[in-house]
Amino acid sequence: MSEGQGIALERVRRVTNWRILLLGLLALLGVGVLAAIIVLQQRTEQERDRAVARQQHTFEVVIRANQLSGAISAAEAALGRYVVSADRTLGQQYSEQWARAAEQLTRLQQLTRDSPRQQVQIAQLRRAFEARGQELAETALYSTYKRHNDAWGSYYRVRQSPARQNVEAMLTRVVDSERVLLRDRTRAAGDLIGNSSFASRILTLFGVMIVVGAVLLGWLAIAAEGERAAADAEATAQRERAAELQLAVDAATADLRAEAHERAQAEAQLRQVQKMEAVGQLTGGIAHDFNNMLAVVLGGLELAKRHLHNGGPDAQQHIENAMEGANRAAALTRRLLAFSRSEPLLPEAVEAGGLIAGMSDLLDRTLGDTIKVKTRDAGAGWTVWVDRHQLENALLNLAVNARDAMDGRGTLTIATGGSTLADQEVGECPAGDYVTISVVDTGCGMAPEVADRVFEPFFTTKPVGKGTGLGLSQIFGFVRQSGGEITIDTAPGKGTTVKLYLPRHIGEPASAAADAPVPIAAVAEEPIAVCAFDILVVEDDPRVLGATVGALNELGHRVTSCPDPLAAPDAVAKMPALDLIISDVLMPGQTGPEMIAGLGERLDGVAVLFVTGFAGEADPELFGGRAVLRKPFTMASLARAVSEAVEYEARRAAQQAA
């Protein structure tokens, strides 16, 4: 670089530094002007608001004093009418008017509590008021005791008594004091207007200064144009360096993405391992429980067999023990089917608020006296199409979890509501109306890492023996099977809110829906007496078919068996009479509901009873409201189911005929 170039560069630097200093000064000036404008505006508004408030306060004190004076005059007038007429009703009016005057005095004292001087005056006014009240009360007592002459004399004597004049004087003094304050405050308001005008002039001056600064900045901008050419070269170099930096950033970003992808794969593998651990835990638990139950069944049957051969007296007891073990195994199977969401629901139109109200006694007994239960129904009468018993079990399960989270002491709130959701606004819910049920507790809450796993099977934070980890996962399965969604909102120390979203059903709530399958209890104590019916049994399993036919024959019915649903139409055609069809649900080639639908008009007046232990993919609507008997079942429950199915068909035929 030559000496001339160096001098020119130094000159440009000095000019640039001078411009930077000037621009900085203008910026500071602009900031100062803006701050001054803001401060002046705020102070002006505050002073104006205070002045208006003080004026309003003065007006209120004057009005309250006038109201007190009027109340005293009204009380004295009522006393005069009472003395003249001796009517106790007028005496009561006097007491009420004087009490109203005392109330006005109390409010006046509250209004003037910000002024010690006025409080002194109010104290003097109260003493005069009490003295005046004593005089008037003595006059009223004369009339009360029918001493009318004394009452008239006392009344005319106290009409212009010193106490009355003292009260009027004190009221006048309070009003005059407030008027003086009003005058002072009005003057202060005028001063405020003057200050505002002065502030306006200052702001105008600042505006002129800002305009001048803007002109100067414009001149500097024009002067800076000559230096732009030199800055362009530097900018080009900066862009090249920025491009190199961007390439480095892109390379680093690619590395980070690759690392994130690897981490996601590792997390997916970890989740798969956890799932396999859960499956293993489920398999082991099922095997353990079934082995225990089968031990009871096999042991009881073996002992019963030995006692039957030996003539022992305990064979009946051992058979009953075996049946109890079999029933427990059947109950476990139903729980597993509900957990796997393969158990068909028995839906009906349910009004959530009414269902919760009907559970109040059950909740109180379950949660205990130390848990306060609140319910709030804002569901607007909306109904949902769900399995009533499954919903009750879900709410009871949530309530028990909340009780444990509150350590047996706190408040549980169950609230219903209605919400209109956009598509996938909550989970995978499609757009539409939803009934919400919120279960809110005041318990310990959960950390985020715990809340993320609460719906996983077998995950629980409870000690060993206090929980299985299936409760929330079963609720999750029920809600999803019902077409809804479940959310949880929790934080440590802030309690937990679990909210169920269930699709709204357009229809009136009923104890049982017309098109819903009717459940039949799987266990009963004794067979009930039934009439003999002509029955067709359709069952693909020959052992179940033989057992069912044998049980029906034992009950006195006339039974025809059919091992294939596709052969059912021919079997129906060959039967001389038919009262009832008992059909399994899932069978090879055709399901039971599909078979019944295919028979069509040939089943007019014929009852239908579905028997199932696993409904799988069968559409519940295909049941057509007909009875469903759960496997395994006893002869007593089979007899009851046959009678109820025939009676149901008879009622439906009568309704259609009507």
C-alpha positions in Angstrom: 0.0 0.0 0.0 1.4 3.5 -1.0 1.7 6.4 1.4 -1.1 8.3 -0.4 -3.4 5.4 -0.2 -2.7 5.1 3.5 -3.4 8.8 4.1 -6.7 8.5 2.2 -7.7 5.4 4.1 -6.9 7.2 7.4 -9.0 10.1 6.3 -11.9 7.9 5.5 -11.6 6.2 8.9 -11.7 9.6 10.7 -14.7 10.7 8.7 -16.4 7.4 9.3 -15.7 7.6 13.1 -17.1 11.1 13.2 -20.3 10.0 11.4 -20.6 7.0 13.7 -20.3 9.3 16.8 -22.9 11.6 15.4 -25.3 8.8 14.6 -24.8 7.4 18.1 -25.5 10.8 19.6 -28.7 11.1 17.6 -29.7 7.6 18.6 -29.2 8.5 22.3 -31.1 11.7 21.8 -34.0 9.8 20.1 -34.0 7.3 23.0 -34.0 10.1 25.5 -36.9 11.9 23.7 -38.9 8.7 23.6 -38.3 7.9 27.3 -39.3 11.5 28.2 -42.5 11.3 26.1 -43.4 8.0 27.8 -42.7 9.2 31.3 -44.6 12.5 30.8 -47.5 10.7 29.3 -47.7 8.1 32.1 -47.4 10.8 34.8 -50.0 12.9 33.2 -52.4 10.0 33.0 -51.7 8.9 36.5 -52.3 12.4 37.9 -55.4 12.8 35.9 -56.8 9.5 37.1 -56.0 10.4 40.7 -57.6 13.8 40.4 -60.8 12.3 38.9 -60.8 9.6 41.7 -60.4 12.3 44.4 -63.3 14.3 42.9 -65.4 11.2 42.7 -64.6 10.4 46.3 -65.6 13.9 47.4 -68.9 13.6 45.6 -69.5 10.2 47.2 -68.9 11.6 50.7 -71.2 14.6 50.1 -73.9 12.2 48.7 -73.5 9.8 51.6 -73.8 12.7 54.1 -77.0 13.9 52.5 -78.3 10.4 52.5 -77.5 10.2 56.3 -79.3 13.5 56.9 -82.3 12.3 54.9 -82.4 9.0 56.8 -82.4 10.8 60.2 -85.2 13.1 59.0 -87.2 10.1 57.8 -86.7 8.4 61.2 -87.8 11.5 63.1 -90.9 11.8 60.9 -91.7 8.1 61.4 -91.3 8.7 65.2 -93.7 11.6 65.0 -96.3 9.5 63.2 -95.8 6.8 65.8 -96.3 9.2 68.7 -99.5 10.7 67.2 -101.1 7.4 66.1 -99.5 4.9 68.7 -99.5 2.4 65.8 -96.9 -0.2 66.4 -96.4 -0.6 62.7 -95.2 3.0 62.5 -93.0 2.3 65.5 -91.4 -0.5 63.6 -90.9 1.9 60.6 -89.1 4.3 63.0 -86.8 1.6 64.1 -86.0 0.5 60.6 -85.4 4.1 59.5 -83.1 4.8 62.4 -81.2 1.5 61.7 -80.9 2.6 58.1 -79.5 6.0 59.3 -76.9 4.1 61.4 -75.9 2.1 58.4 -75.4 5.3 56.3 -73.2 6.7 59.1 -71.1 3.5 59.1 -70.7 3.8 55.3 -69.8 7.5 55.6 -67.1 6.5 58.2 -65.7 3.9 55.8 -65.6 6.5 52.9 -63.6 9.0 55.0 -61.1 6.5 56.6 -58.3 7.9 54.4 -58.5 11.3 56.1 -57.6 11.4 59.8 -59.2 14.9 60.1 -62.4 13.7 58.7 -62.3 10.6 61.0 -62.2 12.9 64.0 -65.3 14.8 62.6 -67.1 11.5 62.0 -66.3 10.3 65.5 -67.9 13.5 66.9 -70.8 13.0 64.5 -71.3 9.5 65.8 -71.4 10.6 69.4 -74.0 13.3 68.5 -75.9 10.7 66.5 -76.0 8.3 69.4 -77.1 11.1 71.8 -79.9 12.0 69.4 -80.9 8.3 69.1 -81.1 8.0 72.9 -83.5 11.0 73.0 -85.7 9.5 70.2 -85.6 6.1 71.8 -86.9 7.4 75.1 -89.8 9.2 73.3 -90.6 5.9 71.5 -90.6 4.0 74.8 -93.4 6.3 76.1 -95.5 5.4 73.1 -94.6 1.7 73.5 -95.9 1.7 77.1 -99.0 3.8 76.0 -98.0 6.9 77.9 -99.2 9.1 75.1 -99.1 12.4 76.9 -95.5 11.9 78.0 -94.7 10.7 74.5 -96.1 13.9 72.9 -94.4 16.1 75.4 -91.0 14.3 74.9 -91.3 14.5 71.2 -92.0 18.2 71.1 -89.2 18.8 73.6 -86.5 16.9 71.5 -87.6 18.2 68.1 -85.1 21.1 68.4 -82.8 19.6 71.1 -79.1 20.4 71.3 -78.3 16.9 70.2 -80.3 17.4 66.9 -78.7 20.7 66.3 -75.3 19.1 67.0 -75.9 16.3 64.5 -76.9 18.9 61.8 -73.9 21.0 62.6 -71.5 18.0 62.3 -73.1 17.0 59.0 -72.8 20.5 57.7 -69.1 20.6 58.8 -68.4 17.3 57.0 -70.0 18.5 53.9 -68.2 21.9 54.1 -64.9 20.1 54.6 -65.6 18.0 51.5 -66.5 21.0 49.5 -63.2 22.7 50.5 -61.5 19.5 49.4 -63.5 19.5 46.1 -62.4 23.1 45.5 -58.8 22.2 46.1 -59.0 19.1 43.9 -60.6 21.1 41.2 -57.8 23.6 41.3 -55.3 20.7 41.2 -57.1 19.4 38.1 -56.7 22.8 36.5 -53.0 22.8 37.3 -52.8 19.4 35.8 -54.3 20.7 32.5 -51.7 23.5 32.6 -48.9 21.0 33.1 -50.3 18.9 30.2 -50.1 22.0 27.9 -46.6 22.6 29.0 -45.7 19.0 28.3 -47.3 19.3 24.8 -45.0 22.2 24.0 -42.0 20.3 25.1 -43.0 17.4 23.0 -43.4 19.7 20.0 -39.9 21.0 20.5 -38.6 17.4 20.7 -40.4 16.7 17.5 -38.6 19.6 15.8 -35.3 18.2 17.0 -36.1 14.8 15.7 -37.0 16.3 12.3 -33.7 18.1 12.2 -31.9 14.9 13.1 -33.7 13.1 10.4 -32.5 15.7 7.8 -29.0 15.3 9.1 -29.2 11.5 8.8 -30.4 11.9 5.2 -27.4 14.0 4.4 -25.1 11.4 5.9 -26.9 8.7 3.9 -26.2 10.6 0.7 -22.5 11.0 1.7 -22.3 7.3 2.4 -23.1 6.4 -1.2 -19.6 7.4 -2.3 -18.2 4.8 0.0 -20.5 1.9 -1.1 -18.2 0.9 -4.0 -15.4 0.2 -1.5 -17.7 -1.7 0.7 -19.0 -3.9 -2.1 -15.6 -5.6 -2.4 -15.5 -6.3 1.3 -19.1 -7.6 1.1 -18.2 -10.0 -1.7 -15.4 -11.4 0.4 -17.7 -11.7 3.3 -20.2 -13.6 1.2 -17.6 -16.0 0.1 -16.6 -16.6 3.7 -20.3 -17.1 4.6 -20.7 -19.7 1.9 -17.7 -21.6 3.2 -19.2 -21.4 6.7 -22.6 -22.6 5.4 -20.9 -25.7 3.8 -19.3 -26.4 7.2 -22.7 -26.0 8.9 -24.4 -28.3 6.4 -21.8 -31.0 6.9 -22.2 -30.7 10.7 -26.0 -30.9 10.3 -25.8 -34.0 8.2 -23.6 -35.6 10.9 -26.2 -34.7 13.6 -29.0 -36.1 11.5 -27.2 -39.4 11.0 -26.5 -39.5 14.8 -30.2 -38.8 15.5 -31.3 -41.5 13.1 -29.0 -44.0 14.8 -30.4 -42.9 18.2 -34.0 -43.4 17.0 -33.1 -46.9 15.7 -31.6 -47.7 19.1 -34.7 -46.4 20.9 -36.9 -48.4 18.6 -34.9 -51.6 19.3 -35.1 -50.8 23.1 -38.9 -50.4 22.8 -39.1 -53.7 21.0 -37.1 -55.4 23.7 -39.4 -53.9 26.3 -42.5 -55.2 24.4 -41.0 -58.6 24.3 -40.3 -58.4 28.0 -43.9 -57.4 28.6 -45.1 -60.4 26.4 -42.9 -62.7 28.4 -44.3 -61.3 31.7 -47.8 -61.7 30.4 -47.2 -65.3 29.3 -45.6 -66.2 32.6 -48.5 -64.7 34.6 -51.1 -66.4 32.5 -49.4 -69.8 32.8 -49.0 -69.3 36.5 -52.7 -68.4 37.0 -54.0 -71.1 34.7 -51.8 -73.8 36.3 -53.2 -72.8 39.7 -56.8 -73.0 38.4 -56.2 -76.2 36.5 -54.7 -77.7 39.6 -57.9 -76.9 41.5 -60.0 -78.4 38.7 -58.0 -81.5 38.1 -57.4 -82.1 41.8 -61.1 -81.7 42.6 -62.3 -84.0 39.8 -59.7 -86.6 40.7 -60.8 -86.6 44.4 -64.5 -86.6 43.3 -63.8 -89.6 41.1 -62.1 -91.5 44.0 -64.9 -90.7 46.4 -67.5 -91.8 43.8 -65.7 -95.2 43.4 -65.1 -95.6 47.1 -68.5 -94.3 48.2 -67.0 -91.3 50.1 -69.3 -88.5 51.3 -67.2 -85.5 49.9 -67.6 -86.1 46.2 -70.1 -83.2 45.8 -67.7 -80.8 47.6 -64.8 -81.7 45.4 -66.9 -81.2 42.3 -68.0 -77.8 43.5 -64.3 -76.9 44.1 -63.5 -78.0 40.6 -66.4 -75.9 39.1 -65.2 -72.8 41.1 -61.7 -73.2 39.6 -63.2 -73.5 36.1 -65.3 -70.4 36.7 -62.2 -68.5 37.9 -60.4 -69.6 34.7 -63.4 -68.3 32.6 -63.3 -65.0 34.4 -59.5 -64.6 33.7 -60.2 -65.4 30.0 -62.8 -62.6 29.8 -60.4 -60.1 31.5 -57.7 -61.1 29.0 -60.1 -60.7 26.1 -61.1 -57.2 27.4 -57.4 -56.3 27.7 -56.6 -57.4 24.2 -59.7 -55.5 22.9 -61.0 -58.7 21.4 -64.0 -59.0 23.7 -67.0 -57.6 21.9 -68.6 -54.6 23.6 -72.3 -54.5 24.5 -72.9 -50.9 23.6 -76.0 -48.8 24.4 -76.9 -45.1 24.5 -75.5 -43.8 27.9 -75.8 -40.3 29.3 -72.4 -39.9 31.1 -73.7 -37.5 33.8 -76.5 -39.8 34.8 -74.2 -42.8 34.9 -71.7 -41.0 37.2 -74.5 -39.8 39.5 -75.7 -43.4 39.8 -72.2 -44.5 40.8 -72.0 -42.1 43.7 -72.7 -44.7 46.4 -70.3 -47.2 44.8 -67.6 -44.5 44.7 -68.2 -43.5 48.3 -67.9 -47.1 49.5 -64.9 -47.8 47.4 -62.9 -44.6 48.2 -63.7 -44.2 51.8 -64.7 -41.2 54.0 -61.3 -39.4 53.7 -61.7 -38.8 49.9 -64.1 -36.0 49.0 -65.8 -36.7 45.7 -67.2 -33.9 43.6 -69.2 -34.3 40.4 -69.9 -31.7 37.8 -72.2 -32.3 34.8 -71.7 -30.0 31.9 -72.4 -32.5 29.2 -75.6 -30.8 28.0 -77.4 -34.1 27.9 -75.2 -35.6 25.2 -75.1 -39.4 25.1 -72.4 -41.9 24.0 -72.7 -45.3 22.5 -70.6 -47.5 24.8 -70.7 -50.6 27.0 -72.2 -49.2 30.2 -70.4 -51.8 32.5 -67.0 -51.2 30.8 -67.4 -47.5 31.2 -68.3 -47.9 34.9 -65.3 -50.2 35.4 -63.0 -47.7 33.7 -64.2 -44.8 35.9 -64.0 -46.9 39.1 -60.4 -47.9 38.1 -59.5 -44.3 37.6 -61.0 -43.4 40.9 -59.0 -46.1 42.7 -55.8 -45.0 41.0 -56.6 -41.4 42.1 -57.2 -42.5 45.7 -53.8 -44.3 45.8 -52.1 -41.2 44.3 -53.6 -39.0 47.0 -52.5 -41.5 49.7 -56.1 -41.9 50.8 -56.8 -38.3 51.5 -57.8 -35.5 49.1 -60.5 -34.3 46.6 -61.6 -36.3 43.5 -63.5 -34.4 40.8 -65.4 -36.2 38.0 -66.6 -33.7 35.4 -68.5 -34.3 32.1 -68.6 -31.9 29.2 -68.9 -31.6 25.5 -66.3 -30.6 22.9 -66.2 -30.2 19.2 -62.8 -31.4 17.8 -61.1 -30.9 14.5 -59.6 -33.8 12.7 -56.9 -35.4 14.9 -56.9 -32.5 17.3 -56.8 -35.0 20.1 -54.9 -38.2 19.2 -56.4 -39.9 16.2 -60.0 -38.7 16.8 -61.8 -37.7 13.6 -63.6 -34.4 13.5 -66.9 -34.2 15.3 -68.7 -33.8 18.7 -67.3 -35.7 21.7 -68.4 -36.2 25.3 -65.6 -35.6 27.7 -65.2 -37.2 31.1 -62.4 -35.8 33.3 -61.2 -37.5 36.5 -59.1 -35.0 38.5 -57.2 -35.7 41.7 -55.2 -33.6 44.1 -52.5 -36.2 44.5 -48.7 -36.3 44.0 -48.8 -36.2 40.2 -46.3 -37.9 37.9 -43.0 -37.0 36.3 -43.0 -36.8 32.4 -41.0 -40.0 32.1 -43.6 -41.9 34.2 -46.6 -40.2 32.4 -45.2 -41.4 29.0 -45.5 -45.0 30.1 -48.7 -45.1 32.1 -50.7 -46.8 29.3 -48.1 -49.6 28.8 -49.2 -53.0 30.0 -47.6 -54.2 33.3 -46.0 -50.8 33.9 -46.8 -49.6 37.5 -45.1 -47.4 40.1 -46.9 -49.2 42.9 -45.0 -51.6 45.3 -45.1 -55.3 44.7 -48.5 -56.7 45.4 -50.2 -53.3 45.1 -50.8 -53.2 41.4 -50.6 -55.3 38.2 -50.0 -52.5 35.7 -53.1 -53.6 33.6 -55.6 -51.0 34.8 -54.8 -47.9 32.6 -53.9 -50.1 29.6 -57.4 -51.8 29.8 -59.0 -48.4 30.0 -56.9 -47.3 27.0 -58.1 -50.4 25.1 -61.8 -49.8 26.0 -61.7 -46.2 24.9 -60.0 -46.9 21.7 -62.4 -49.8 21.0 -65.3 -47.3 21.6 -63.9 -45.0 18.9 -62.5 -42.4 21.4 -59.2 -41.2 22.9 -57.7 -40.7 26.3 -55.3 -38.0 27.5 -53.4 -37.4 30.7 -52.2 -34.1 32.2 -50.0 -34.3 35.2 -47.0 -32.8 36.9 -45.2 -33.6 40.2 -47.0 -32.0 43.1 -49.9 -30.7 41.0 -52.2 -33.7 40.7 -53.4 -35.6 37.7 -56.2 -35.1 35.2 -57.3 -38.1 33.0 -59.7 -37.1 30.3 -61.8 -39.5 28.1 -63.1 -38.4 24.7 -66.0 -40.5 23.5 -67.9 -39.9 20.3 -71.3 -38.3 20.8 -74.3 -40.5 20.0 -77.4 -38.9 18.6 -80.2 -40.6 20.5 -82.0 -40.8 23.8 -80.3 -42.7 26.7 -81.8 -46.0 27.6 -81.2 -48.9 29.9 -80.6 -51.1 26.9 -80.3 -50.2 23.2 -82.7 -51.8 20.8 -79.9 -53.0 18.5 -77.4 -54.0 21.1 -76.7 -57.6 22.0 -78.3 -58.7 25.3 -75.7 -60.2 27.7 -76.7 -63.4 29.6 -75.0 -64.3 32.8 -72.5 -67.2 32.4 -73.1 -68.7 35.8 -76.3 -69.3 37.8 -77.0 -71.4 40.9 -79.8 -73.7 39.8 -81.5 -74.5 36.4 -84.8 -72.8 36.0 -88.0 -74.6 34.9 -88.6 -74.1 31.1 -91.0 -75.3 28.5 -89.8 -77.8 25.9 -88.8 -76.2 22.6 -87.6 -77.3 19.2 -84.0 -76.1 19.0 -81.4 -76.1 16.3 -77.8 -76.0 17.6 -75.1 -74.8 15.2 -71.5 -75.4 16.5 -68.3 -76.4 14.6 -66.5 -77.9 17.7 -67.9 -81.4 18.1 -67.1 -81.6 21.8 -68.9 -78.3 22.5 -71.7 -79.4 20.2 -72.1 -82.7 22.0 -72.0 -81.0 25.5 -74.6 -78.4 24.4 -77.0 -80.9 22.9 -76.6 -83.1 26.0 -77.4 -80.3 28.3 -80.5 -79.2 26.2 -81.7 -82.8 26.2 -81.3 -83.0 29.9 -83.4 -79.8 30.2 -86.2 -81.6 28.2 -85.9 -79.8 24.8 -86.1 -81.4 21.4 -82.7 -80.8 19.8 -81.3 -81.0 16.3 -77.5 -80.6 15.9 -75.7 -78.9 12.9 -71.8 -78.9 12.8 -71.5 -76.6 9.8 -73.2 -73.1 9.5 -73.4 -73.5 5.7 -75.6 -76.6 6.2 -78.0 -74.7 8.5 -80.5 -73.7 5.8 -81.0 -77.4 4.9 -81.3 -78.3 8.6 -84.0 -75.6 9.1 -85.9 -76.8 6.1 -86.0 -80.4 7.4 -87.2 -79.6 10.9 -91.0 -79.8 11.3 -91.0 -77.1 13.9 -88.4 -74.6 15.1 -88.6 -72.3 18.2 -84.9 -71.4 18.7 -81.5 -71.4 17.0 -78.5 -71.6 19.2 -75.4 -70.6 17.2 -71.7 -70.1 17.9 -70.3 -66.7 16.6 -67.0 -67.5 15.0 -67.1 -70.6 12.8 -65.2 -71.7 9.6 -66.8 -70.4 6.4 -69.4 -68.2 8.0 -70.0 -66.5 11.3 -73.1 -67.0 13.3 -74.6 -63.5 12.7 -73.9 -63.9 8.9 -75.7 -67.3 9.0 -78.7 -65.8 10.8 -78.8 -62.9 8.4 -78.7 -65.3 5.4 -81.7 -67.3 6.7 -83.8 -64.1 6.4 -87.6 -64.5 6.4 -87.4 -68.2 7.3 -86.7 -67.1 10.9 -89.9 -65.1 11.4 -91.0 -65.8 14.9 -87.8 -67.9 15.6 -85.7 -66.9 18.6 -81.9 -66.7 18.3 -79.3 -67.2 21.0 -75.6 -66.6 20.2 -72.9 -68.4 22.2 -69.4 -67.2 22.2 -66.1 -67.0 24.1 -64.3 -64.8 21.6 -66.2 -62.7 19.1 -63.1 -61.5 17.2 -63.8 -59.4 14.2 -67.6 -60.0 14.2 -69.5 -56.7 13.9 -71.6 -56.2 17.1 -74.3 -54.6 15.0 -74.9 -58.0 13.3 -76.2 -59.4 16.6 -79.4 -57.4 16.0 -80.1 -57.0 19.6 -80.3 -60.8 20.2 -79.1 -62.5 23.4 -75.4 -63.5 23.8 -74.3 -66.3 26.2 -70.7 -66.3 27.2 -68.6 -69.5 27.2 -68.1 -71.4 29.4 -71.6 -71.7 30.8 -73.5 -74.0 33.2 -76.8 -75.8 32.6 -78.6 -73.2 34.8 -77.3 -70.3 32.7 -78.1 -72.2 29.5 -81.7 -72.8 30.7 -82.0 -69.1 31.6 -80.6 -67.9 28.3 -83.0 -70.2 26.3 -86.0 -68.8 28.2 -85.0 -65.2 27.9 -84.2 -65.5 24.2 -87.6 -67.0 23.5 -89.4 -64.4 25.6 -87.4 -61.6 23.9 -88.5 -62.9 20.4 -92.1 -63.1 21.6 -92.1 -59.5 22.8 -90.5 -58.3 19.6 -93.1 -60.1 17.5 -95.9 -58.6 19.6 -94.4 -55.1 19.2 -94.2 -55.6 15.4 -97.8 -56.8 15.2 -99.0 -53.8 17.2 
